[in-house]
Amino acid sequence: MGDGFCGDIRVSRRFERILEDIAGSGALVVRKFGRDRAGEIAAHRFLGSEQATPQAITEEAAQRTAQACRGRRVVVAQDTTEINFAGRDKGRKLGLGGDGTSLGFFIHLLVAVDADDEALLGVVGAKIWTRAPGEVKTHRHKRSLKDKESVRWVDAAQSAAQRLADAASIVVVGDRENDIYQAFIRKPGDVDLITRARGDRKLAGGGLLFATADGFPTALEIDVAAAPRQPRAPDARVRTARVAVSFGKATIARPKTGLAAGDPEACEINVVVARERDVPLGTTPLMWRLLTTLPVETAEDAREIIRLYRLRWRIEEVFRVLKRDGLALEETQVESARRLFNLAALAVVAAARILQLTDARDAGSRPATDVIDESAVEAAAAIGGALEGKTMRQKNPHPRGSLSWLAWITARLGGWNAYYKPPGPKTMADGWCRLAAMLDGYAIAHGKSLV
């Protein structure tokens, strides 16, 4: 693996083994994913180790993601989620969560997605923090950007550029919280941005952004999948919205608050508007005003901006696996902030890996080296060969060395019968734990780290 643990192969192996155990058990309770007393003690030692920090853990994972991104067009989706311990915060030394009452902490995550086949490629980085208890802050408009939590949105583009330097192109995508003037001004030259506008802005020379964008002529109409406003509602479902798409340019004036010396007074930006037509009764209409540094000269360019922006849904999937719909991080019994943050960093990497393997149940072009090293492919092939039957349906139908090929092996190890319905995430997680243990044994025998 990479340099996250300063090249210490023992810590790297323990890191990978804990990821396997989390994925295989589907739990973040140490006594469950530790499996036995020895595993539980080893996990506690890792979580409390001086070498284990959220930054080191995510840097280690980002090394593999960078390999998967090499030579590819990549979308880096970023978003923040909160882990709130309402009703379970006794004894935890954390600051207040977003509700201002319960204790909790925050995770700002960056994940890479292939811009062409929309496959999840892995974790690029994560910032994990809690607000200091009783901290008194000056009004946000009087603080510089570097003293605000929102600086994380600006820093994301720098992290993506540094960690994914070998990607063919990088587009950082964020939702409305990412609508920060300095994010556009300070982005690296080899990174582009797509951000959903949060509020109206003053334009250089007069006028307002929304009124100007509303005057753009319609270029085309397309159908887009609109997520429900309350995903957990019993009747929640994705619906198809017919939207009119328009585009144009705007020059945004520098805001008067949160400024840093040297920021230019204006920034020219491309704007793509998607406005729903024929809205069903009782439905909130879809309205996206997307700000981007990518060129938008034609209707097809505008369509592509909307498609790339929609790849944000992949980070929402990671959060669902991380929380109540999967690993249930908010249910963990770990109380120490240091250990809890390390566990959270492990959890986001494990959640992404589970999604990668689940995605690969269906045929895809991603290589198996997204999750294992090249030197482990031969060992995986030997394991997979022993799982195949005599009929064509009992044989692995995917190209050797592909992630789909590895997912088929993983599913079979998890107990999936090739004659029945596709395997679920739990089957994939169980199979991955068994496969990783087999490859780990091979690694120890050959003095290598393969998973």
N, C-alpha and C positions, 0 to 999 in steps of 0.2 A: 504494500500500500504506500501511502505518501509520507509527507514530512510532518503530519499533524502531531505525532508523538515523538518527534525528534529522531526518527529512524529506529526506535526501540521495537524490535520485532515481537518481543513478548507482550508488550502492551497492545500492539496492533492485533495480535492473535486473540487476546482476551476481548478486545473491542469487537472483533468479528464474531467471536463465539457468543457474546452476549446478544448481538444483533440476531444471530441464528435462533437463540433461545427465546427471544422476545417474539420473533416472527412465528416460531413453531408453537409457542404456548398461547399466543394471542393475548398476552397479559403483560402489564408493567408492575405487577406485584412481585417483589424480589423472591419471595418464597415459592412463587409459582414458576417464574421463568428460570429460576436457579435450579429447579428440578430435584436437587438433593442438597444435603447440608454443605458439601464441598463446593457445589456450584453457587449456593447462596452466599457463602463466605467470600468466594472469589469475586462475585458481583459487587458485594459491599466494599471490598478492597479497591476495586476499579473505580467505583463511584466516588470514593474518598481519596483517591490517589492524587498527588500533586501534579502528575503528568496529565491527568484527565480534566479537561476544562471544556465547556461548550465550544469554544473556538477551536481547540485541538481536535475534538470529535468531528466537527463539521468540516474542518480542513482536510482531515483524513478521508472523509466521504467525498469531498469535492475533487480529490485527486482522481478517483474513478470516474466521476461525472465528467471531468475535463477530458479524459480519454474517450468517453462516449461522444463528446461534442466535437472532437477534432474533425475539421473539414466540413462541418455541417452548418446549415442555417439554424440558429437557435433562438428561441423565445425564452427569456428569463422572466417568469411570473413571480411577483412579490406581493405579499400581503401579511397582515398581522392578525393573530388570534389571541384570545385571552383564556387562560386556565384559571377558573374561579373556584375557590373552595368554600362556597357558601354552605354553611351548616357543617363543614368539616375542617374548619380553620383553627381549631383549638391546638395550641402548642406550636403552630407554624410561625416562624419569624420572617414574615413577608410583609410587604406594603399593601396598600389598598388596591383592589381591582378596579375595573372600569365603572362599577356601580357606586364607588365611593364608600362602601360599607363593608363588604366581605374582603377577605385577604385573597390575593392571587398574584399571578405574574403574566408576562406577555412574551410571545414568540413572534419575531418578525422573520419570515422564512423566504428564501429564494430557491426556486426549483427550475431546472432546465427542461424544456420541451422541444422536440424536433419540430421545426417550423413546417416541414413538408409532410411527414406522416403522423404528426401530432402525438408521438410516443413520449412518455415520461422518461427522461434520461437520468434523473437523480437530483440530489440536493447540491446546491451551489454554495449556500451559506445560511447562517441563522444567527440572529441576535436575541438573547434571552435576558430579561431584566425584570426587576420589581421596583415599585416606587418606594422610596425611603419612608418609613412610618413617620407621620407628624411633620413631614417636610413642608416648609412654607415657601411658596414660589411667588416670584413677582409675576405681574400680568404678562401673558404670553406675547402681547404686542410689544412689550418693552425688552424682550430678551432677543439676543442674536440667535441665528439658526443653530449654531454649534451647541448652544445650551438647551435646545429643545429636543424632545423625543422624536420629533418629525425629521430630524437630520438623517434618520435611518433610511428614509426614502431616497435621499440624495446620495448617500454613501453606497447604495445598492449597485448603481451603475459602475462605480469604481471597482467594487468587489467582483462584479461579473466580468469586467474587462481584464482584471488581473488574473482571475482563476480560469477563464475560458479563452486565453489568448490565442489558442490554435483553432478556434471556431471560425468558420467562413464568414459569419456575420452574427451580430448579437442585437436583439431587440428586447429591451426591458419594458414589461407591461405591468401597469398598476391601475388600481381603481381610484376613486375620487380622492382618497387621502394622499395620493401621489401627485396631486395637482399643486405643485410647488414651483414658484418662479425659478428658484435657484437650481432645481433639478434639470431644467432645460438649459440654463446658462452654463452650468458646471459639468455637464456630462462629458465623458471622454469622447474624443473625435471618432473612434471606431465603434461607438455604441449609439443606437437610436432608441427613441422612447415612444410609447403609445400610452396615453393617460386619459382617463375619463374626466372631463371637466367637473369640478366640484361646485363652483359658483361663478357668477358673472364677473367679468374682469373689464377694467378700463383699457381702452386701446390708445396707442400713441396717436395723437392728432385728434382725439375726441371720439365719442361713441362707446358702445359697450359690445362685448364679445357675442352675447346671445342674440342680440338684435341683428348684428351683422351676419352671424351664421344662419339665422332664420331666413335671411334674404338670399341665400345661395340657391340657384336653380336645381331642381331635381334631376339627377343624372341617370338613375335607374331605380328599379324596385326589386327587392329580393326577399326571400323567406329566411328568417333566423329563428333558432330555438331560444325561447325566453324562459328562464328559470323562474319557478314560483317565488313570490316575495317571502313566503313562510315555508321553507323546505320541509319542516317537520310536521306541518299540518296534515291531518288524515287524508284530505282530498288534494294534497299538493301534487302537481304534475307539471312536466315541461310542456309548454304549448308552442305552436308555431305562429310567429307573428309576421305579418306582411309589412315591410318597412320601406319608406321612400328614402333614398340615399342622396345626399348632396355634399359638395365639398368646395373648399376655397382656402384663401390665406387670410391671416390676421396678424397684426403687429401689436403684441401685448405690452402695455406700459409697466415699468418697474413698480412694484408695490411700495408703499411708504413705511411698511412695518417689517421687522425681522431682517433688515438689510445688512449686508457685509460690504465693506469698502471694496470698490473695484467692479461691482456688478454693473453691466451696461444698463442704460436707461430704458431700453426696449428690446423685445425679442420677437422675431418673425416666426410664426408657427403655421403649420398646415392643420386644417380643421375638417373632420369628416362627421357629418350628422346623419344619424339613423332615426327616423321618426315613424312610429307605427301608424298605419292607416286602418280604417274599418275596425276599430277597437271593440271587442265583445262587451256587452253590457255588464257593468260591475267589475271590469278589469282595469287596472292601472296601465295606461299606455306605455309602451317601451319608448324611451327617449335617451339616446346616447349622443353626446357631443364629445368626440374623441380628438385630443390634441396630439400631434405627432411631429417628429423631426424627419420622418421618412418622406420622400417626394410623393406627391399626389397630383398627378397631371391628367389622369384619365379615370373613367368610371371603373375600370378594372382595378386600378390602383386603390380606389376607395373601397371596393369590395374586399381586396386583400387586407387592408387595414382592419376592417371589421372582423374578418376571419382570424387574424392574428390576435386581436383583442380578446376574442372569445376563448382563446387557449388559456385564459385565466382560470377557467373551470377546473383545470388539472390541479391547481394548488388547493382549490376548495375540496377536491377529492382527498388529497393528502390530509387535510385538516379533519375530514370526516373519519378517516381511518385512525387518526391520532386520538380522537375524542370518543364520544359516546357510541358511535356506530362501529367502533373497532377496538383499539387498544385501551381506551378509557383512561387516559393520563390523569384526568381529574379525580379518579378513584384511588390513585396510588397512596400508600401509607407512609412513604418517605417524607420526613419533616424537615430535615436540614436543607437550607436553601442551596448550599453548594452541591450536595448530592442530588437534590431535586432538579436543579438546572442541568446537571450532567445526564440524568435520566431522561429529561425532556429532549436534549440533543440526540441521544440514542434513539428516542421514540420517533422523532421526525424522520431520521434516516431509515429506521425499520419500516415506518408507514410507507415511505416512498418505494422501498424495495418490494414490499408486499404488493403494491399497486403495479409495479413493473412486471412481476411474475403473473399477476392476475390478468393484466393486459395481454400478455404473451400467450394466453390460452388460444387466442385466435391467431391465425397466420399473420406474420409481420416481418419486416425487413431488418429489425434490430439484431445485432450480434449478441451471442451469449456472454461476450466479454464485458457487457454492461454490468454484470453482477459477479462474474468469476474471471480469473486471469486466463490468458491464452494457454498457459501450460497446464491448466486443469481440464481443457476440452477433451483431451485423449482419455483421461480418467473418467469423465462424465460419459463419454461414448461407450466405454466398457461397461459401466453401470447400466446405461440405457439399453444396451444390447441384450443384457440378461433379463430385461423386463418385457421384451417384445415376444409376441406369440407367433404362430405359424401363418395366420391369415393376414391379409392386407390391413384389415381394420385393427388388428392387434399390433401393427408395426408403427413406428414413429413416422408420421407423414411429412415432417418438416425437414428442411435442409440442415445437414449436420453443421453445428457451429452457430446456428441462429438462436435467438432468445426463445422463439416458439418451440424449437427442438428441445431446449433445456427445460422449458415449462412443461412439455409433455412428460419428460423424465421425472420432473418434480411431482407432477400430479399422480403419476403411477406409484411413486414412492409414498405418496400421501394416501393411497388406498383407492384411487379413482379407477373405475372399470371403464375401459374404452368403449363399451357397448351402451353406456348410459349417458345421461345429460352431462354437459361440461362441468368440470370441477369448480367448487366454490372457493372463496378466499381461505377458509379454514383448511380445506384439503391442501391447497397450495402451500400454506404456511407449514403444515405438518410435513409435507413432502420436502420442502426446502430445508427444514431442520435436519431431516435424515440425510439428504444429499450432502449438505454442508459438513455434517459429521464424518461422512465417508471421505469427502475430499480433504477434510482436516487431517484424517488419519494418513492419507496419502502424502499430505504436505509434511507432516512430522517425519514420516519415513524418508522423505527426500530432502528435508531441510529447506522447504519452501513454504511461502504463504500463498494459497491458491484462491481463497474466497474472501 
